[in-house]
Each structure stands twice: as C-alpha cells, then as structure tokens.
Amino acid sequence: MKRITFIISLFILTSSYCVKAQQNTELTPRHELKFNFGSAVIAAFPEVSYEYILTQSLSVGSALGFGFNTDDLDEFSFRVTPFARWFFGNSFQTMKQPGKGMFLEGSFAVGTRDNYSYNTIAGNNWADRKIEKVREPKFSAGLALALGVKFVTTRNWSTELFLGLGNSFVYYESESDKYNPKIPLYPRVGISIGKRF
C-alpha cells in the first residue's frame, strides 16, 4: 500500500510541475521579429528574420536578406534562409522564458549568387583595350550550421550572437572561375536585435 501511495503522489507532483511549466510557456510570447546588424555592417547584407518558439528548447524561423556588395564576400544578392534552432546549456528550471541561451542552428539557404566575368574589348592598340565586368545572377542553394547565444529581457527584447558556415551544393562557376576557382562556402553571421510579441 505504501508503494502505491508513493507512486501516486510522485505522479501527481510530477504532473502538477509539468502543467505549471507548460502554463508558463503558454503565457510567454512565441513570435519574434529581428534585424541582423552583424551581416548588414560586416557583409553589406541586411537581413530581417522571424522566429517562432515551438517548445522550451526548439524554435523555427526564416530570414530574408539582400546583398549590396556582391563582388566581395559571399556573393549573395538575395537569400531566403529557413532555420531550426535547438537551445541547450540551461536547465529546465532556470529558464523562465523559452528559446534563450546557447543554441545550435541548422539552416537551408536558397537565393541568387552573382558571378562576375570579365570581357576584354579590343581597341586599335594595346592601350585602347577595355575590360568590362559582367554580372551574371545564378540560382544557389546550400546548408549551414551555426552556434550562438540568445539573451531575452523581461520586456521581451532579444539579442543574439551567432557564427557559422554554409556550403552551397548548387553553385555555378563563371568562365573566369575556371582559372581561379572559388570555394562555394558562405558565412552565417549574426548580431541581431529583436522583439518578441
């Protein structure tokens, strides 16, 4: 009889604890809108993202970015990046808000990369020739992994820092890349500020 009483009381305590934790999760805002200042300043690639918090330690979202300096760095002129994040490093009891702390992010990028080729226009002599730079936008897709950390205030403002690397598995090389091949890698960098609602 003592065993049955102990098991029932343990079950009730565990259930009440889980219900309380679930109610706390349901009361917190689950939507988050952010602007990535890191990619805007470092790579001239402003990025806006939306994130939805599924559980205490899992979220999904998508980022949309436009590149202005495509002949340097990652060459993306447009990119949509759906992502999933797994938050770890904090115990369940100390996390008063879901979706914060250290995280591991897996993402899939789809967009256009600008390839550049150079055409030589011959003149009457060697000094009259011109070199013309031609932009060729091409479809690109890739996978990336990133590691980061997110801080959330009691007023639902968030700050996150993350760093990662992606590999384009759909990548087109221009004619000039045959002699100077490029590695189809792209950075996943972020210093974002956002608001939960």
Phi, psi and omega in degrees: 000322180295323179297315181296317178297316179297316181294318180293315180294323176296318178297317180294316178298315179296318180296316180294324178295316180293321178295319178297317179295322179292321178296319177298320179293322181290333181279340181278148177296140184251348181259142180218133177242130187224157171238131183267100179286331181298311180288331179291320182277312185287315189246008184052044183226080179296139185222132176246137181224156177236137180227137177243128182272115181279308181225188180301327186233016182219134176218158177228157179187188179210146179238145180232126183220156178232136180257139180251337182243069191280348179276354174242168175057237191268354174070003180286129174261339178206138180207134171248128186231094170288142182217161173229140182234138175245118181268134181215177176094349176240140177286158183298326184286327184273348180275100179280337176239139179283161174068046175215163184105200179285148179215157173245129184242133170245132183221161179233119183255135175230132181181197177243136175248140180267116172263143181242135173236159183239124178252136177260123178258116184285145176245193179293325177221182185297325182286339182271355182287153181234147175249125183250131179266125184245128179268130180234100178287133181227149177292142178214149177213147181196171178245146181220155172234140179218154177236135183203185179219143180233134177245139180229131179276172178290342177264016174068027168270140182235150174226135178222146177235129177212155182214132180199184183218140179238159179234123178280121177265349170243106187213127181254135178260144175276175180299321181289338179287344179294329180265338179225076187295144178254149176275129184281049178259152175220148182278150171239094188237140179204136166229093190250148173235133183212180181225132175270144178215000000 
